[in-house]
């Protein structure tokens, strides 16, 4: 029959949820500490609890050696001759246990010290028990009761231990009252000096997943599967679901009739918004769904290895696709597991134009390369900051006329000269300039402008580089009518 002391130890062990042998070892260690303090000795002491009588015996243990020369420390070693005086059956290498009296000699101080040792050992065993209990339950949903609030942290009672929920694991929409019962996720278990710290969370995505499993029977029985969840607690959650049965609508099952199922979850989360999206294996289609409620124009895979997407939306949809402080696109990227670059149609157009312009080599041809430009015009254009043929070709007639010393006639001749230059580069036909005139040389004051001497427009390729004899005859009235000269002579006579 077990002693009364052992029965008490057994009851304490069951209450604390620890092994009784751990408590027995704690009691034995406490007696060793008290005995050493009383005898003021450094001997190797050991204590044993007799379960039947409840008596705790203390011993000084020494190792047996053969000769006195082998004794290095008399406190822990004894010769074979000395040992056999106390125990005839002892052999070399064995242990000699010398009893130490404990009854009636351990005073109040020693007893108090023994009590502290017992409590310390029991607390350590209890910590190990709590750690081993919850380390394998990380990610599990448990029912907890609010015990107290310590600053920003909320302390919960989760059964065998207390759990702490720091501020970053809380939803900004939630507040808790003493004694309130809520569901929490075991986020992690930490070893600390004061014992294992069980950290719980109401911001983890697993909480939303558990709520859907509770409210949606199709998810509970496996007909509908939750493939991905992205959550920002207190703001918005995106959840991607897929149906294994073609006759079951995954999104409709989660929403419920008139939204009853999802509304129940939203109430549990204190009004947090929830987007339910149909899952697709194709990343492009999935991205279009994930960015709802924004309408996506097109999705392009930039790098499938790096999981990089580019999404283009209409200019009016850009702010909606990005969301408040980038929340919508951020949650969509978490849901997909891809990096998303989102751009408007205008931004994409400008980007394409820049890429096209980068492909075209930028040339710079000086004005002196154009043979039809006079030196005076080149000087006037250079003074105005126009030093290349490309810059001159991009200017409008109004811009040219705004340059000092250049009039409409000079503008027209400059246009012909520049077109001739580019036509010569492309192998086209060149427009002839009036003989004896350089482009840009204005007629002198009082000099009449000849109406028939304006060059043909550059867009008329049929004009030849050499003068046409028929055209010259058309301009000469004598050539047009051979009898004109004779008629004129007769009239004079």
C-alpha positions as CSV (number, residue, x, y, z in Angstrom):
1,X,0.0,0.0,0.0
2,X,1.3,3.4,-1.0
3,X,2.2,5.9,1.7
4,X,0.2,9.1,2.3
5,X,3.0,11.2,1.0
6,X,3.1,9.3,-2.3
7,X,-0.7,9.6,-2.6
8,X,-0.4,13.3,-2.3
9,X,2.3,13.4,-4.9
10,X,0.1,11.3,-7.2
11,X,-2.8,13.7,-6.7
12,X,-0.7,16.8,-7.5
13,X,0.7,15.1,-10.6
14,X,-2.8,14.4,-11.9
15,X,-3.9,18.0,-11.2
16,X,-0.9,19.5,-13.0
17,X,-1.0,16.9,-15.8
18,X,2.6,15.8,-15.2
19,X,4.2,12.4,-14.6
20,X,4.3,11.4,-10.8
21,X,7.9,10.3,-11.2
22,X,8.8,13.9,-12.0
23,X,7.3,15.1,-8.7
24,X,9.1,12.2,-6.8
25,X,12.4,13.3,-8.4
26,X,11.7,16.9,-7.3
27,X,11.1,15.8,-3.7
28,X,14.3,13.7,-3.7
29,X,16.3,16.6,-5.1
30,X,14.9,18.9,-2.5
31,X,15.9,16.5,0.3
32,X,19.5,16.4,-1.2
33,X,19.7,20.2,-1.2
34,X,18.4,20.4,2.4
35,X,20.8,17.6,3.6
36,X,23.8,19.2,2.0
37,X,22.9,22.6,3.6
38,X,22.6,21.0,7.0
39,X,25.8,18.9,6.9
40,X,27.7,21.6,5.0
41,X,29.4,19.0,2.9
42,X,30.4,18.6,-0.7
43,X,29.9,14.8,-0.8
44,X,28.0,13.2,-3.5
45,X,24.5,13.0,-1.9
46,X,21.5,11.0,-3.1
47,X,18.0,10.6,-1.8
48,X,15.3,8.0,-2.3
49,X,11.6,7.9,-1.5
50,X,10.2,4.7,-0.1
51,X,6.7,4.5,-1.6
52,X,5.5,2.1,1.0
53,X,6.6,3.9,4.2
54,X,6.8,7.4,2.7
55,X,10.3,7.8,4.3
56,X,13.0,9.6,2.4
57,X,16.5,8.3,2.9
58,X,19.6,10.3,2.1
59,X,23.0,8.8,1.3
60,X,26.5,9.9,0.7
61,X,27.7,7.9,-2.3
62,X,31.4,7.0,-2.8
63,X,33.2,5.1,-5.5
64,X,35.3,2.1,-4.4
65,X,39.0,2.0,-5.6
66,X,41.5,-0.8,-4.9
67,X,44.4,1.0,-3.2
68,X,45.0,4.3,-1.2
69,X,47.2,5.6,-4.1
70,X,44.1,5.7,-6.3
71,X,42.1,7.9,-4.0
72,X,42.1,11.3,-5.6
73,X,39.2,12.8,-3.6
74,X,38.3,11.3,-0.2
75,X,34.8,12.9,-0.4
76,X,33.8,10.8,-3.5
77,X,36.2,7.9,-3.3
78,X,37.0,5.1,-0.8
79,X,39.5,2.2,-0.7
80,X,38.2,-1.3,-1.0
81,X,39.5,-2.1,2.6
82,X,37.5,0.8,4.1
83,X,34.4,0.0,2.1
84,X,34.3,-3.6,3.1
85,X,34.1,-2.5,6.8
86,X,30.7,-1.0,6.0
87,X,29.6,-3.4,3.3
88,X,31.5,-6.7,3.0
89,X,30.0,-7.5,-0.4
90,X,31.2,-4.4,-2.2
91,X,33.7,-4.7,-5.1
92,X,36.2,-2.4,-6.9
93,X,34.3,0.0,-9.1
94,X,31.1,-0.3,-7.1
95,X,29.4,2.3,-4.9
96,X,29.3,2.6,-1.2
97,X,26.3,4.3,0.2
98,X,26.7,5.9,3.6
99,X,23.3,6.8,5.2
100,X,22.8,10.3,6.4
101,X,20.3,11.0,9.1
102,X,17.5,13.4,8.0
103,X,14.7,13.0,10.6
104,X,14.6,15.6,13.2
105,X,17.6,17.5,12.0
106,X,16.3,19.4,9.0
107,X,15.3,22.8,10.4
108,X,12.8,25.4,9.1
109,X,15.2,27.0,6.7
110,X,16.1,23.6,5.1
111,X,12.4,22.7,4.8
112,X,11.6,26.0,3.2
113,X,14.5,25.5,0.7
114,X,13.2,22.0,0.0
115,X,9.7,23.4,-0.7
116,X,11.1,25.9,-3.2
117,X,13.0,23.2,-5.0
118,X,9.8,21.1,-5.3
119,X,7.8,24.0,-6.7
120,X,10.5,24.9,-9.2
121,X,10.7,21.4,-10.4
122,X,7.0,21.1,-10.7
123,X,6.8,24.4,-12.7
124,X,9.4,23.2,-15.1
125,X,7.7,20.0,-15.6
126,X,4.4,21.8,-16.1
127,X,6.0,24.1,-18.7
128,X,7.3,21.1,-20.7
129,X,3.9,19.5,-20.5
130,X,2.2,22.6,-21.9
131,X,4.8,23.0,-24.6
132,X,4.5,19.4,-25.7
133,X,0.7,19.7,-25.6
134,X,0.4,22.7,-27.9
135,X,3.5,22.6,-30.2
136,X,1.8,20.0,-32.3
137,X,-1.4,22.0,-32.5
138,X,-0.1,25.1,-34.3
139,X,-2.7,26.2,-36.8
140,X,-5.6,24.6,-35.0
141,X,-8.7,26.5,-34.1
142,X,-9.6,26.4,-30.4
143,X,-12.4,28.0,-28.3
144,X,-10.9,30.5,-25.8
145,X,-12.3,32.7,-23.1
146,X,-11.1,36.3,-22.5
147,X,-9.4,36.2,-19.1
148,X,-7.8,39.7,-18.9
149,X,-6.3,42.5,-20.9
150,X,-2.7,43.5,-20.4
151,X,-2.0,46.7,-22.3
152,X,-2.3,46.0,-26.0
153,X,-2.3,42.2,-25.4
154,X,-5.4,40.0,-24.6
155,X,-4.9,37.0,-22.4
156,X,-7.1,34.0,-23.1
157,X,-7.8,30.8,-21.2
158,X,-7.5,27.9,-23.7
159,X,-7.9,25.0,-21.2
160,X,-4.6,23.7,-19.9
161,X,-2.8,27.0,-20.3
162,X,-3.1,30.7,-20.9
163,X,-2.6,32.2,-24.3
164,X,-1.5,35.6,-25.4
165,X,-2.8,37.5,-28.4
166,X,-0.5,40.5,-29.3
167,X,-1.8,43.6,-31.1
168,X,-0.5,42.5,-34.5
169,X,-2.5,39.3,-34.3
170,X,-5.8,41.2,-33.6
171,X,-8.2,42.6,-36.1
172,X,-8.6,46.4,-35.9
173,X,-12.4,46.0,-36.0
174,X,-12.5,43.8,-32.8
175,X,-12.7,44.6,-29.1
176,X,-13.1,42.0,-26.3
177,X,-15.0,41.9,-23.0
178,X,-14.0,40.0,-19.9
179,X,-15.4,36.4,-20.1
180,X,-16.3,36.6,-23.8
181,X,-15.8,33.3,-25.7
182,X,-14.3,33.5,-29.1
183,X,-12.5,31.2,-31.6
184,X,-8.8,31.8,-32.1
185,X,-6.0,30.2,-34.1
186,X,-2.9,28.8,-32.3
187,X,-0.2,30.8,-34.1
188,X,2.9,29.5,-32.4
189,X,4.3,28.2,-29.1
190,X,7.5,29.9,-27.7
191,X,9.8,28.7,-25.0
192,X,10.4,31.6,-22.6
193,X,12.0,32.1,-19.2
194,X,8.6,32.3,-17.5
195,X,7.3,29.3,-19.2
196,X,6.0,28.4,-22.7
197,X,4.1,31.2,-24.3
198,X,1.1,30.1,-26.4
199,X,0.4,32.9,-29.0
200,X,-3.0,32.9,-30.6
201,X,-4.4,35.0,-33.4
202,X,-7.6,36.3,-34.9
203,X,-5.8,37.7,-37.9
204,X,-4.6,34.4,-39.4
205,X,-6.2,33.2,-42.7
206,X,-6.8,29.8,-41.0
207,X,-9.6,31.4,-39.0
208,X,-11.5,32.3,-42.2
209,X,-10.9,28.9,-43.6
210,X,-12.3,27.3,-40.4
211,X,-15.4,29.5,-40.4
212,X,-16.2,28.5,-44.0
213,X,-15.8,24.9,-43.1
214,X,-18.3,25.4,-40.3
215,X,-20.8,27.4,-42.3
216,X,-20.6,25.7,-45.7
217,X,-21.4,21.9,-45.7
218,X,-20.0,21.5,-49.2
219,X,-16.5,22.6,-47.9
220,X,-16.9,20.3,-44.9
221,X,-17.6,17.2,-46.9
222,X,-14.9,18.1,-49.5
223,X,-17.2,18.8,-52.5
224,X,-15.9,22.4,-52.6
225,X,-12.2,23.0,-51.9
226,X,-10.5,26.2,-50.6
227,X,-7.4,26.6,-52.8
228,X,-6.0,29.8,-51.6
229,X,-6.7,32.6,-49.0
230,X,-5.2,36.1,-48.8
231,X,-6.2,38.2,-45.9
232,X,-5.6,41.6,-44.3
233,X,-7.4,41.3,-41.0
234,X,-10.1,44.0,-40.4
235,X,-10.0,45.1,-44.0
236,X,-10.6,42.5,-46.7
237,X,-10.2,38.8,-47.5
238,X,-10.0,37.1,-50.9
239,X,-10.7,33.4,-51.0
240,X,-10.4,31.1,-54.0
241,X,-12.6,28.1,-54.1
242,X,-13.0,25.2,-56.6
243,X,-15.7,22.6,-57.0
244,X,-15.0,18.9,-57.5
245,X,-18.6,18.4,-58.7
246,X,-19.5,20.0,-62.0
247,X,-23.1,20.4,-60.8
248,X,-22.1,22.4,-57.7
249,X,-21.3,26.1,-58.0
250,X,-18.4,26.7,-55.7
251,X,-19.0,30.4,-55.3
252,X,-22.7,30.1,-54.9
253,X,-22.3,27.4,-52.2
254,X,-20.0,29.7,-50.2
255,X,-22.3,32.7,-50.6
256,X,-25.5,30.8,-49.8
257,X,-29.1,31.7,-50.4
258,X,-29.4,35.5,-50.3
259,X,-25.9,35.6,-48.9
260,X,-26.8,34.0,-45.6
261,X,-23.7,31.8,-45.3
262,X,-21.1,34.5,-46.1
263,X,-23.0,37.1,-44.0
264,X,-22.7,34.8,-41.0
265,X,-18.9,34.7,-41.4
266,X,-18.8,38.5,-41.9
267,X,-20.6,39.0,-38.6
268,X,-18.1,36.7,-36.9
269,X,-15.3,38.8,-38.3
270,X,-17.0,42.1,-37.2
271,X,-17.8,43.3,-40.7
272,X,-14.6,42.4,-42.6
273,X,-15.2,42.3,-46.4
274,X,-14.9,39.0,-48.2
275,X,-14.4,38.4,-51.9
276,X,-15.2,34.8,-53.0
277,X,-13.4,33.9,-56.3
278,X,-13.6,30.9,-58.5
279,X,-10.2,29.2,-58.8
280,X,-8.6,28.6,-62.2
281,X,-5.4,26.7,-63.0
282,X,-4.7,29.2,-65.8
283,X,-2.8,32.1,-64.1
284,X,-4.2,34.6,-66.7
285,X,-7.8,33.7,-66.1
286,X,-7.2,33.5,-62.3
287,X,-5.7,37.0,-62.3
288,X,-8.7,38.4,-64.1
289,X,-11.0,36.9,-61.4
290,X,-8.7,37.9,-58.5
291,X,-8.7,41.6,-59.4
292,X,-12.5,41.8,-59.2
293,X,-14.4,44.1,-58.9
294,X,-12.2,45.8,-61.5
295,X,-12.6,44.8,-65.2
296,X,-9.3,43.7,-66.8
297,X,-8.5,44.5,-70.4
298,X,-5.8,41.9,-70.9
299,X,-3.2,39.9,-68.9
300,X,0.3,39.1,-70.2
301,X,2.7,36.6,-68.7
302,X,6.1,38.4,-68.6
303,X,8.1,35.5,-67.0
304,X,6.5,32.2,-66.1
305,X,9.6,31.0,-64.2
306,X,9.7,34.1,-62.0
307,X,5.8,34.1,-61.8
308,X,5.5,37.7,-63.2
309,X,2.3,39.1,-64.7
310,X,1.4,42.3,-66.4
311,X,-2.2,43.5,-66.2
312,X,-3.6,46.3,-68.4
313,X,-6.9,47.9,-67.4
314,X,-8.9,50.8,-68.8
315,X,-7.9,54.2,-67.5
316,X,-11.2,54.5,-65.6
317,X,-10.6,51.1,-63.9
318,X,-7.0,51.7,-62.7
319,X,-7.9,53.1,-59.3
320,X,-10.4,50.3,-58.7
321,X,-8.0,47.6,-59.7
322,X,-5.3,48.9,-57.4
323,X,-7.7,49.5,-54.5
324,X,-7.3,51.6,-51.4
325,X,-3.6,51.9,-50.6
326,X,-2.9,49.1,-53.1
327,X,-4.9,46.6,-51.2
328,X,-6.8,45.0,-54.0
329,X,-3.8,44.2,-56.2
330,X,-1.8,43.3,-53.1
331,X,-4.3,40.7,-52.0
332,X,-4.6,39.4,-55.6
333,X,-0.9,38.9,-55.8
334,X,-0.9,37.0,-52.5
335,X,-3.8,34.8,-53.8
336,X,-2.1,34.0,-57.0
337,X,1.4,33.7,-55.7
338,X,2.5,35.8,-58.7
339,X,4.0,39.3,-58.9
340,X,1.5,41.6,-60.7
341,X,2.4,44.8,-62.5
342,X,-0.8,46.8,-63.2
343,X,-0.9,49.6,-65.8
344,X,-3.5,51.7,-67.6
345,X,-4.1,51.7,-71.3
346,X,-2.4,55.1,-71.6
347,X,0.6,54.0,-69.6
348,X,1.0,51.0,-71.8
349,X,0.7,53.0,-75.0
350,X,3.4,55.4,-73.8
351,X,5.6,52.5,-72.9
352,X,5.2,51.0,-76.4
353,X,6.0,54.3,-78.0
354,X,9.1,54.6,-76.0
355,X,10.2,51.1,-76.9
356,X,9.6,51.8,-80.6
357,X,11.5,55.1,-80.5
358,X,14.4,53.3,-78.8
359,X,14.5,50.9,-81.7
360,X,14.8,53.7,-84.3
361,X,18.5,54.9,-84.5
362,X,18.7,58.6,-83.8
363,X,20.7,60.3,-86.6
364,X,22.0,63.9,-86.6
365,X,22.8,65.4,-90.1
366,X,24.1,68.9,-90.3
367,X,22.3,71.5,-92.4
368,X,25.4,71.9,-94.6
369,X,24.7,68.4,-96.0
370,X,21.6,69.7,-97.9
371,X,22.9,71.1,-101.2
372,X,19.9,73.3,-101.9
373,X,20.2,75.4,-98.8
374,X,22.1,78.7,-99.1
375,X,24.7,79.8,-96.7
376,X,22.6,82.7,-95.5
377,X,19.6,80.5,-94.6
378,X,21.9,78.0,-92.8
379,X,23.2,80.9,-90.7
380,X,19.7,82.1,-89.9
381,X,18.5,78.6,-89.0
382,X,21.6,77.9,-86.8
383,X,21.1,81.2,-85.0
384,X,17.6,80.0,-84.2
385,X,18.9,76.7,-82.8
386,X,18.1,74.6,-85.8
387,X,21.4,72.8,-86.6
388,X,20.3,69.4,-88.1
389,X,18.2,68.3,-91.1
390,X,16.1,66.1,-88.8
391,X,15.1,69.1,-86.6
392,X,14.4,71.2,-89.7
393,X,12.2,68.5,-91.2
394,X,10.1,68.3,-88.0
395,X,9.3,72.1,-88.1
396,X,6.0,73.4,-89.4
397,X,5.9,76.3,-91.9
398,X,4.6,78.6,-89.2
399,X,7.6,77.8,-87.0
400,X,10.0,78.5,-89.9
401,X,8.3,81.8,-90.7
402,X,8.7,82.8,-87.0
403,X,12.5,82.8,-87.6
404,X,13.9,86.3,-88.3
405,X,14.8,86.7,-92.0
406,X,12.8,83.8,-93.4
407,X,9.6,84.5,-95.4
408,X,7.0,82.4,-97.1
409,X,8.9,82.0,-100.3
410,X,12.0,80.9,-98.4
411,X,9.9,78.4,-96.5
412,X,8.7,76.9,-99.7
413,X,12.2,76.6,-101.1
414,X,13.5,75.1,-97.9
415,X,10.7,72.5,-98.1
416,X,11.7,71.6,-101.6
417,X,15.4,71.4,-100.6
418,X,14.7,69.1,-97.6
419,X,12.4,66.9,-99.6
420,X,15.0,66.6,-102.4
421,X,17.6,65.6,-99.8
422,X,15.5,62.8,-98.3
423,X,14.4,61.7,-101.8
424,X,18.0,61.4,-102.9
425,X,18.7,59.2,-99.8
426,X,15.8,56.9,-100.7
427,X,16.7,56.9,-104.4
428,X,13.6,58.9,-105.5
429,X,13.2,61.7,-108.0
430,X,14.4,65.2,-107.2
431,X,12.4,68.4,-107.9
432,X,14.4,71.0,-109.9
433,X,15.0,74.4,-108.4
434,X,14.7,77.5,-110.7
435,X,18.0,78.1,-112.5
436,X,20.3,80.5,-110.8
437,X,18.4,80.5,-107.5
438,X,19.5,78.9,-104.3
439,X,17.0,77.8,-101.7
440,X,16.2,80.6,-99.3
441,X,17.5,83.6,-101.4
442,X,14.7,86.1,-101.4
443,X,14.3,88.4,-104.5
444,X,15.9,91.8,-104.2
445,X,13.8,94.9,-103.5
446,X,11.9,96.1,-106.6
447,X,12.5,92.9,-108.5
448,X,9.4,91.4,-109.9
449,X,8.4,87.9,-109.0
450,X,7.8,85.7,-112.1
451,X,4.5,83.9,-111.7
452,X,5.5,80.8,-113.8
453,X,8.7,80.0,-111.9
454,X,7.3,78.3,-108.8
455,X,8.6,74.8,-108.5
456,X,6.3,71.8,-108.7
457,X,5.0,70.4,-105.4
458,X,7.1,67.6,-103.9
459,X,4.2,65.2,-104.1
460,X,4.3,65.2,-108.0
461,X,6.9,62.7,-108.9
462,X,6.2,63.1,-112.6
463,X,8.2,66.3,-112.7
464,X,11.6,65.5,-114.2
465,X,15.0,66.7,-113.0
466,X,15.7,68.3,-116.5
467,X,13.6,70.9,-118.1
468,X,11.0,69.6,-120.5
469,X,11.2,71.2,-124.0
470,X,7.5,71.0,-124.3
471,X,7.1,72.9,-121.1
472,X,9.5,75.6,-122.3
473,X,7.5,75.9,-125.5
474,X,4.3,76.2,-123.6
475,X,5.7,79.1,-121.7
476,X,7.0,80.9,-124.8
477,X,4.1,82.5,-126.7
478,X,6.1,82.5,-129.9
479,X,6.7,78.8,-129.7
480,X,3.0,78.2,-129.1
481,X,2.0,79.9,-132.4
482,X,4.5,80.0,-135.3
483,X,2.4,82.5,-137.2
484,X,2.4,85.0,-134.4
485,X,5.8,86.5,-135.4
486,X,4.7,87.0,-139.1
487,X,1.3,88.5,-138.0
488,X,3.1,90.9,-135.8
489,X,5.5,92.0,-138.6
490,X,2.6,92.6,-141.0
491,X,0.7,94.7,-138.5
492,X,3.8,96.9,-138.0
493,X,4.2,97.4,-141.7
